[in-house]
Structure formats: C-alpha cells, structure tokens
Amino acid sequence: MVVDEEGGQGWAQVARKPPRPQPRTVDHDTPKQRSPPQREVRHKSKGPATPALKKALEEICGKLDKRAWGKDWGKIQLKAGANRPYDVAELPVNQPKNRYYDVLPFDYNRVLLHPKDYINASLVKARDEEAREGNQWHFIAAQGPLEETATDFWRMVMEQYTKQIVMLTRTEERNTHGAVVEKCCCYFPLVVGDSQLHGSLTVKLLSISCPNPDLIIQRFTITNAQIDDTWEVDHFQYINWPDQGVVNKGNGTLLDLIR
C-alpha cells in the first residue's frame, strides 16, 4: 500500500498541534511473492541444440507449466537486505500482526506507533535530492491490513500525517487453486456517509469516484475522539494488479495514477 504523508513522529496535541511536514506516500501491497518480470530473449541459432541444452529447456518449460519457478525465485536472497535484522517483527507478540511470515519490516526503518509501536510498515528513503532538502523519508510501504491491525493502520495514518493512500490490491482474489483468499481486509466504509469505528478513531467516507474501471478514488476523514482532532486523506485503489499475475491492460492507468 502507499500512504502519502506530511512527515513527523509522535502524537498530535489538543492545545497545540505540531507542525505538519511534507507529505509522504505509503504503499501497501499484499503479495507473498510477486512474479518475476518476463523478459524477451533473442539469440542467433548456431545449429541443432545439444542434448544438455534440450534437457535444460525441457526442465525450464516444465517448471513454467507447473509454476514451480516461484519456489526457485523465492530462494534468491536480495543482497541489500541479507544482513538487515527484523527481530521486532519476529517477536511472538508481533507475529500475529504479520500477514505473511516472509514479508517483514527491517528494524532500522520500521514505522513506530505510540504507545505500542509495532506495525508491518517501513519508511522508505527519499532520493538524494529530496534528502538534501530535509525530507529524509519519501513514503511508507505497508502490508494490507488484517482485521486485527486495521486500527493500527489508521493510527499510523494520523501519527505520520498521511495525505494519500495507494492500495494496490483487491480485498479478495482467487489463488492458483481457485479458492477465494483474503489479500487485505476491508478497513474502510464503502458507502458515502457511512463510518467505521477503529478504537478511538472514526473513519468516515466523504466521497467516491471511478474515473476508469481500474481505479477507485475515495476521500475519508479520520476523527480521534480522545484528542478531538480530525484528519483528511485521499484513498486510491488500483484493482488491476492481481497477486498471482500481472497487469492485464498494460501500465498506462498506473502511470497516470503516479503522475
């Protein structure tokens, strides 16, 4: 998921609100493993294939037919994160808050909530030119909320002064076996004027529009009854990116959304 923020940590105060920095964006997506990009390979033929080459090609084609390549892909360790600890995410008290056991935030850049600080979400650094201007973090990458973590998600939206959320998944999809599985809980109301209660937070849907079949745009207000504070956030749901597949109609709509 992507959440766009105005930066900052800590609680908003009743008498005096802290300054709200530049917006960040939090991106939440729920896939356990995303399919590797497909590439076209071109080569010149140098005669008949050798038995070893034919065997290798048959093995690759067999794996593609059975989707077995996903297992091999999952064994590849990303060098950038190989030595980064994620001990907090693996604590017994926090394990139920993770949708997938193998998609965990690193300790050094995870988002801290107050007072109980864990949520499966990571601060992503800005590009060099933005960092020089004092905006160290550019956006937040978060998992699709679970029923038991939806309140924490909205707390994060308020505490981090999030202005935009980009949801890159449907709430449910069919897996490779045809069974319907949850990819993200429905953490927001669906009817204009309706509200959802999340602890001391009330999330109300103000408006909804569908500029094209792949995109749903909503606007919410979040009201914290404990400190009498209200925050407004825009929510963009892109529904044409299946977990077990690729974008069906190209990436034009997604690029338009980014712009």
URJOKA-V33289 format. One record per pair of residues at least 12 apart in sequence whose ideal C-beta (glycine too) atoms are under 8 Angstrom apart, sorted by the first residue. I is the first residue (numbers start at 1). J is the second residue. Records with the same first field share a line. If there is no record, write none. Layout:
# URJOKA-V33289
I->J + J
This chain:
# URJOKA-V33289
1->26 + 27 + 28 + 29 + 141 + 142 + 143 + 144 + 165 + 166 + 167 + 168 + 169 + 184
2->25 + 26 + 27 + 28 + 139 + 140 + 141 + 164 + 165 + 166 + 167 + 168
3->24 + 25 + 26 + 27 + 28 + 139 + 140 + 142 + 156 + 157 + 160 + 162 + 164 + 165 + 166
4->23 + 24 + 25 + 26 + 139 + 162 + 163 + 164 + 165 + 166
5->21 + 23 + 24 + 25 + 26 + 139 + 140 + 160 + 161 + 162 + 163
6->20 + 21 + 22 + 23 + 24 + 161 + 162 + 163
7->20 + 21 + 22 + 23 + 24 + 135 + 137 + 160 + 161
8->20 + 21 + 160 + 161
9->112 + 159 + 160
10->114 + 159
11->114 + 159 + 227
12->158 + 159 + 224 + 227 + 229
13->227
14->227 + 228 + 229
17->229
20->161
21->135 + 161
22->135
23->161 + 162 + 163 + 164
24->137 + 138 + 139 + 140 + 160 + 161 + 162
25->138 + 139 + 140 + 164 + 166
26->121 + 139 + 140 + 141 + 142 + 156 + 157 + 160 + 162 + 165 + 166
27->124 + 139 + 140 + 141 + 142 + 166 + 168
28->121 + 141 + 142 + 143 + 144 + 145 + 165 + 166 + 167 + 168 + 169 + 184
29->141 + 143 + 144 + 168 + 169 + 241
30->99 + 143 + 144 + 169 + 183 + 184 + 243
31->169 + 183 + 243
32->100 + 102 + 103 + 243
33->70 + 73 + 74
34->243
35->70 + 244 + 245 + 246
36->69 + 73
38->246
67->176
74->102
81->106
84->106 + 107 + 108
85->106 + 107
86->104 + 105 + 106 + 107
87->107
88->107 + 110 + 118
89->104 + 105 + 107 + 110 + 118 + 120
90->104
91->118
93->118
94->118
96->148
97->118 + 119 + 120 + 146 + 148 + 149 + 152
98->120 + 143
99->120 + 143 + 144 + 146
100->143
103->120 + 143
104->120
105->120 + 121 + 122
106->122
109->122 + 123 + 124 + 125
110->122 + 123
111->123 + 140 + 142 + 156 + 160
113->152 + 155 + 156 + 159
114->159
119->142 + 149 + 152 + 153 + 156
120->142 + 143 + 149
121->140 + 141 + 142 + 143 + 156
122->140 + 141 + 142
123->137 + 140
124->137 + 138 + 139 + 140 + 141
125->137 + 138
126->138
140->156 + 160 + 162
142->156
144->167 + 169 + 183 + 184 + 185
145->184 + 185 + 187
146->185
147->185
150->185 + 187 + 198
151->198 + 199 + 201
153->187
154->187 + 198 + 201 + 203 + 222
155->198 + 199 + 201
157->222 + 231 + 233
158->201 + 222 + 224 + 229 + 231
161->231
162->231 + 233
163->233 + 234
164->233 + 234 + 235 + 236
165->233 + 234 + 235 + 236
166->236 + 238 + 257
167->184 + 235 + 236 + 237 + 238
168->238 + 241
169->183 + 184 + 239 + 241 + 243
170->183 + 184 + 239 + 242
171->183 + 184 + 185 + 186
173->242 + 243 + 244
175->244
176->244
183->243
187->203
188->203 + 205 + 218 + 220 + 235
189->203 + 204 + 205
190->205
191->205
192->205 + 206 + 207 + 208
193->205
200->224 + 225 + 226
201->222 + 223 + 224 + 225
202->222 + 223 + 225
203->220 + 221 + 222
204->220 + 221 + 223
205->218 + 219 + 220
206->218 + 219 + 220 + 221 + 232
207->219
212->253
213->240
214->238 + 239 + 240 + 249 + 253
215->236 + 237 + 238 + 239 + 253 + 257
216->236 + 237 + 239
217->234 + 235 + 236 + 237
218->234 + 235 + 237
219->232 + 233 + 234 + 235
220->232 + 233 + 235
221->233
236->257
238->253 + 254 + 257
240->253 + 254
241->254
